[in-house]
Amino acid sequence: MQSPLARSFNRPRITVVLAMSADGKITDASRAAARFPSVADKAHLEAQIAKADATLFGAGTLRAYGTTLPVTNATLIADRRSRQQPDQPIQIVCSAIGNLDPGWPFFQQPVPRWLITTLEGMQSWREGRKGKDIERPFEHVLITERPFNWHVVMQDLLCGKSALSSAADRPAIQNLVVMGGGELVASLLSDGLIDDLYLTVCPLLIGGKTAPTPVGGLGFTLPRTPQLVLKSCQVKADEVFLHYSVCH
């Protein structure tokens, strides 16, 4: 990876929210759904999601869980309404190859869904949908190149217009929560596009050299690594809730 670039302000504010084991793993080597965080951590994640205009996650994360986390807390929904936000943030999936299963429960959840993909991925997704009864699986589709040009994608998300979108106008995204996986986080971090990082350290050890970590990819080279500033630290039962800002 290259060192992060200076922050550009013509994009959404991007917050990463992840839980990891005490040895820094977000799941095991099989990339199964990581259901080890507590009820308190789930509430913490929901609170962060409720502040956002949209969430972003990779196809691997969706494949592991089959669903996304909607906002269900009545107080959080009321807060969104007071900010003139819709009850549910937009759920954005990114997949370069469009390898998404129309049978996943995600496509039945009452949430707005968008897709970021490539021309190849869009064709693959359309082929996979043939014969499947899914009404409007994605409200909007943004097409980009491969590898993803995240600077352009983020500018398009903020302004709500793009020549590469399946629609001319979309809601503008000002605050975006990223929920994984590690490869997506690494890509955004490498491009200098992450502003805040919330990490929950959970009381277990997973191990394994191939088990994913919060930041995947090839890694950074010392000393040119992203630097963090600790904003808060809370201990609840056996979990530690960390909030860092990312230096730009």
matplotlib code that plots the C-alpha trace (Angstrom):
import matplotlib.pyplot as plt

x = [0.0, 1.0, 0.9, -2.5, -3.3, -4.4, -8.1, -10.3, -13.4, -15.5, -16.6, -18.6, -17.2, -16.3, -16.4, -15.3, -17.0, -15.6, -15.3, -12.3, -10.8, -8.1, -5.6, -6.9, -9.1, -12.5, -13.4, -11.8, -9.9, -13.1, -14.5, -17.7, -20.0, -18.4, -21.1, -18.8, -19.5, -21.9, -25.4, -23.6, -21.5, -24.4, -26.2, -23.0, -22.9, -26.6, -26.0, -23.3, -25.3, -28.3, -26.1, -25.2, -26.8, -25.6, -23.5, -20.9, -19.7, -18.1, -19.7, -17.7, -19.2, -22.7, -22.0, -21.0, -24.1, -26.7, -28.3, -27.4, -28.2, -31.2, -32.0, -34.7, -34.3, -37.3, -35.2, -32.6, -35.4, -37.0, -33.6, -33.2, -36.7, -35.8, -32.8, -35.1, -33.4, -35.4, -35.9, -33.3, -29.9, -29.0, -27.2, -24.5, -22.8, -19.6, -18.6, -16.3, -17.6, -21.2, -21.2, -24.3, -26.9, -30.5, -31.7, -29.9, -32.3, -30.7, -32.8, -36.0, -35.1, -37.1, -34.0, -32.9, -30.1, -27.5, -24.7, -21.2, -19.7, -18.0, -19.5, -18.4, -20.0, -23.3, -23.5, -22.8, -25.4, -28.0, -27.2, -27.5, -30.9, -32.5, -35.6, -35.5, -38.5, -36.8, -38.6, -36.1, -33.2, -31.1, -32.5, -29.3, -26.3, -23.0, -20.5, -16.8, -13.6, -11.5, -9.8, -12.4, -11.6, -12.8, -12.1, -14.5, -17.0, -17.0, -17.4, -20.4, -21.9, -21.6, -23.0, -25.8, -25.1, -23.0, -22.8, -21.9, -25.1, -28.2, -30.1, -29.4, -30.3, -29.8, -29.8, -26.5, -24.4, -22.7, -21.9, -20.9, -20.3, -18.1, -18.8, -16.0, -14.4, -10.7, -9.9, -12.4, -11.1, -7.5, -8.5, -10.2, -7.4, -4.8, -6.6, -6.8, -10.5, -11.2, -11.8, -12.8, -12.3, -14.4, -12.9, -14.5, -11.9, -13.7, -12.6, -11.5, -8.6, -9.0, -5.5, -4.5, -2.3, -5.0, -7.8, -8.8, -7.9, -9.5, -7.1, -6.4, -4.5, -0.7, -0.2, 1.7, 5.5, 7.0, 7.3, 4.9, 1.8, -1.6, -1.4, -4.3, -5.4, -7.3, -10.5, -12.2, -11.9, -14.7, -14.7, -18.0, -17.9, -15.0, -15.1, -13.1, -14.7, -12.1, -12.6, -9.8, -9.5, -7.3, -4.6, -4.6]
y = [0.0, 3.6, 6.0, 7.7, 10.8, 14.1, 14.3, 15.7, 17.5, 16.9, 13.5, 12.0, 11.8, 8.1, 6.1, 2.5, 0.4, -3.1, -5.6, -7.8, -10.4, -9.6, -10.8, -8.5, -10.9, -9.9, -13.5, -16.9, -18.3, -19.6, -16.1, -17.2, -14.6, -13.1, -13.3, -13.1, -9.4, -8.7, -7.2, -3.9, -4.0, -4.6, -1.6, 0.4, -0.5, 0.3, 3.7, 4.5, 3.3, 5.4, 8.6, 7.8, 8.6, 5.2, 2.2, 0.5, -3.1, -5.6, -8.6, -11.0, -9.4, -9.7, -13.3, -14.2, -12.8, -12.8, -9.7, -6.2, -4.5, -2.2, 0.5, -0.9, 1.1, 3.5, 6.3, 6.1, 6.1, 9.2, 10.9, 10.2, 11.7, 14.8, 15.3, 14.8, 11.5, 8.5, 5.8, 3.6, 4.5, 3.3, 0.0, 0.0, -3.2, -3.1, -6.0, -5.8, -9.0, -8.8, -12.2, -11.7, -14.3, -13.0, -15.5, -13.8, -12.5, -9.1, -8.6, -9.1, -6.7, -3.4, -1.2, 0.9, -0.9, 0.4, -1.4, -0.3, -2.5, -2.6, -3.2, -6.8, -7.1, -5.5, -8.1, -10.9, -9.7, -9.4, -13.0, -14.3, -12.7, -14.3, -16.3, -14.9, -13.0, -9.9, -6.6, -3.7, -5.3, -2.1, 1.3, 2.7, 1.1, 3.0, 1.7, 2.3, 0.9, -2.0, -1.5, 0.8, 4.5, 5.4, 9.1, 9.4, 7.1, 9.1, 12.4, 10.9, 9.7, 13.2, 15.2, 12.7, 12.8, 10.7, 9.9, 6.3, 5.8, 4.0, 7.1, 10.8, 11.9, 10.2, 11.3, 12.9, 10.9, 13.1, 10.6, 7.0, 4.1, 1.3, -2.2, -4.2, -6.3, -5.8, -5.5, -2.7, -0.9, -1.3, 0.1, 3.2, 3.7, 3.5, 6.3, 8.5, 8.3, 7.2, 9.8, 7.8, 4.3, 2.6, -0.7, -3.0, -5.4, -8.6, -11.1, -14.0, -15.3, -16.5, -16.9, -18.2, -16.4, -16.4, -15.1, -11.6, -8.5, -5.0, -3.9, -6.4, -5.9, -5.9, -3.7, -0.5, -0.1, 1.4, 4.3, 5.4, 4.1, 5.7, 7.4, 7.5, 9.8, 8.2, 10.1, 7.9, 4.5, 2.8, -0.5, -2.4, -5.8, -7.5, -5.5, -2.3, 0.3, 2.4, 5.5, 6.8, 9.7, 9.1, 11.7, 13.3]
z = [0.0, -0.5, 2.4, 3.0, 1.0, 2.6, 3.3, 0.6, 1.9, -1.2, 0.0, 2.9, 6.4, 6.7, 10.0, 10.4, 13.1, 13.8, 16.6, 17.0, 19.3, 21.8, 19.2, 16.5, 14.4, 13.0, 12.3, 11.9, 9.0, 7.4, 7.4, 9.1, 10.6, 13.7, 16.3, 19.3, 20.3, 23.1, 23.2, 24.3, 21.2, 18.9, 20.5, 20.0, 16.3, 15.8, 17.4, 14.9, 12.0, 13.2, 12.8, 9.2, 5.9, 4.6, 5.5, 3.2, 3.3, 1.0, -0.6, 1.7, 4.8, 3.4, 2.3, 5.9, 7.5, 4.8, 6.3, 7.4, 10.7, 10.4, 13.0, 15.3, 18.5, 18.7, 20.3, 17.5, 14.8, 16.5, 16.5, 12.8, 12.2, 14.2, 11.9, 8.9, 8.0, 6.8, 9.4, 7.7, 6.3, 2.8, 2.8, 0.1, -1.0, -3.0, -5.3, -8.2, -9.7, -8.7, -7.0, -4.9, -4.2, -4.8, -2.2, 0.7, 3.4, 2.9, -0.2, 1.8, 4.5, 4.6, 3.9, 0.9, -1.0, -3.4, -5.2, -6.2, -8.9, -12.3, -15.7, -15.5, -12.0, -13.2, -16.0, -13.6, -11.1, -13.9, -15.1, -11.5, -11.1, -14.1, -13.1, -9.6, -8.3, -6.7, -7.0, -7.2, -5.3, -5.6, -5.9, -7.4, -9.0, -9.3, -11.9, -11.4, -12.7, -11.3, -9.0, -7.6, -7.9, -4.4, -4.7, -7.6, -6.0, -2.7, -4.6, -6.4, -3.2, -1.7, -4.6, -5.4, -9.2, -11.5, -15.1, -14.1, -12.0, -13.1, -12.1, -12.6, -9.0, -5.7, -2.0, -1.1, 1.4, 4.0, 6.7, 5.8, 8.2, 6.9, 8.5, 6.8, 5.8, 6.2, 2.5, 2.0, 5.1, 3.8, 0.4, 1.9, 4.4, 1.7, -0.2, 2.9, 3.1, 6.7, 9.4, 12.5, 13.7, 16.3, 17.5, 20.1, 21.7, 22.7, 25.3, 23.2, 21.1, 17.6, 16.2, 12.8, 10.3, 7.7, 9.9, 8.8, 10.7, 10.7, 8.0, 5.2, 2.0, 1.7, 4.7, 5.2, 5.5, 8.7, 9.4, 6.7, 8.4, 9.2, 12.6, 15.1, 17.9, 20.8, 21.3, 23.9, 25.7, 27.6, 29.4, 29.6, 31.3, 29.5, 26.3, 25.5, 23.3, 21.5, 19.3, 17.2, 14.8, 11.8, 11.1, 7.7]

ax = plt.figure().add_subplot(projection="3d")
ax.plot(x, y, z, "-o")
ax.set_aspect("equal")
plt.show()
